[in-house]
Amino acid sequence: MNMRAPRGTQDILPGISEKWQYVEQKLIELSRCYNYKEIRTPIFEHTELFQRSVGDSTDIVQKEMYTFTDRGDRSITLRPEGTASVVRSFVQNKLFGQPSQPTKLFYIGPMFRYERPQQGRMRQFVQFGVEALGSNDPAVDAEVMALAMNAYRGLGLTSLKLVLNSLGDRESREAHKNALVEHFNPYKNELCSDCQLRLEQNPLRVLDCKKDKDHPAMESAPSILDYLNDESGKYFEDVQKHLQAMDIDYVIDANLVRGLDYYNHTAFEIMSDAEGFGAITTLSGGGRYNGLVEEVGGPETSGIGFAMSLERLLMALEAEGIELPIEDSLDCYVVALGEKAEQEAVRLTYNLRNAGIQTDKDYTGKKMKGQFKAADRLNAEYVIVLGERELEQNAATVKNMASGDQIELPLEEITKYVKQELGGRE
C-alpha cells in the first residue's frame, strides 16, 4: 500500500505555509487596488470546456489533462488552467449584463496537469490569475501587465523581464499561418512528430516547440509582426505607448506565441533573470483572448488576463535572497501548576483568544520548566503563570520574556493588561 503523496504533489507544512499566506494576501491586496474582485470556480469542469477553449491541438488537451468518467458517465476534467473556468462562469452567470464593465476578476487556486515534475512545476500547482472581460481598450492590456509586474515588484523582486508580442487579429494570423506552412514544409520531416502535427493543425505553435527550438528553420521563420494588418499594428503600438507611459520596460519577441489556442493580439510573459533561478525562466504569462466568450456560448466579448505560478514566485524570491517578513512568534503562553490552576488556565486562555490575543498553553502535562521551554520555542512575548499561591489571591504573574520584567495582577485585569502591552489591538 502506497501511503505517500502522489508524484508531482507536495505537502506545504507549517513554516512554509506562512510564506504562502503572506504572498497570497499581498496578491489579494494588490488586486483590490486595481479593482479586481475575487471569483472561485469549481476545481473540475466538463471536459468539453477545455477541449473547446484551450484547443484540441494543445499539449494540455492532448497529453496533460486529468480526465475521468464520473458515476453519471460524464467526462470530467480537473482544471488545467483558470481562464476557461472564469469565462464559463462569466457566461453562465451573465456577468456581461452587469452595468459596470469591464468585469475584472482574480482567482487563486490549484490547477492540475500531468507532466514530468520538476523544480517549480508540479502536477498539482497553484495559480494566481486575473481576467478583464468586456473591453477592447489597449489600456486594459497595459493595466493587466502592470498588475503582474507590480505583483512581483511589491514582493521585492528586481530581476524581471517583460517580454511582449502581438499575435494579431484573425486576418493577420491567417496570413502568418500560411507563411509559416510555406516556410516549414520543406523541413517537415526534420521536425518532431508533435510539430509535424502542429504544422497541419496550428502552425503558430511550431514556434513554441522545446524540442525543435534550435532548428535553423526556427531562426529564419516569418515574424508575425510582418503580417499585422493596420488595425492590429495600431493596437500593438497603443499597448506599447501605455506601457511607456507607466515607465514599464519591455522587450519584443516575435516568436512568443503562448501555448493555448485562444490567444490573439497581445501576448506576454514575465521572466526572471535571477542567477540560479533555473533553466525555465518564465514566471507568468498571459494575453488577449477575444472570441473565447463566444466559443463557450456567450455574446461577443473581448478579454485579457494572465496567470502566475505561486511555486515559481516563491522560487524567484529564494533565488534573489528575499526574506519575507513572516512573524514566527506567540503573544501569550499560559503556564499552569496544579489541577486547579489548569482549570483556570483553560478559562484564561479562552478569554485571551476571544480578545484577539494569540495564546497557547501546555496540553502534555509538562512540569513548570518544560512549559517555560515550550514558551521559548514558540517565541512567546508574554508568559502568564498560574500557581497555587496566585490562585489563592485570585491573581496571576505576567512576565515579559524579552525584558524579564514581571508583574502580578488580578485575574480579571490580565486580558486588558496584555492587550494594552501588545498595542491595544482589537
Buried (B, 14 or more C-beta within 10 A) or exposed (E): EEEEEEEBBBEEEEEEEBBBEBBBEBBBEBBEEBEBEEBEBEEBBBBEBBBBBBBEBBBBBEEBBBBEEEEEEEEBBBBBBBBBBBBBBBBEEEBBEEEEBBBBBBBBBBBBBBBEBEEBBBBBBBBBBBBBBBBBBBBBBBBBBBBBBBBBBEBEBEBBBBBBBBBBBEEBBEBBBEBBBEBBEEBBEEBBEBBBBBBEEBBBBBBBBEEBEEBEBBEEBBBBBEBBBEEBBEBBEBBBEBBEEEEBEBEEBBBBBBBBBBBBBBBBBBBBEBEEBBEBBBBBBBBBBBBBBEBBEBEEBBBBBBBBBBBBBBBBBBBBEBEBEEEEEBBBBBBBBEEBBBEBBEEBBEBBBEBEBBBBBBEEEBEEEEBBEBBEEBEBBBBBBBBEEBBEEEBBBBBEBEEEEBEEBEBEEBBEBBBEBBEEEE
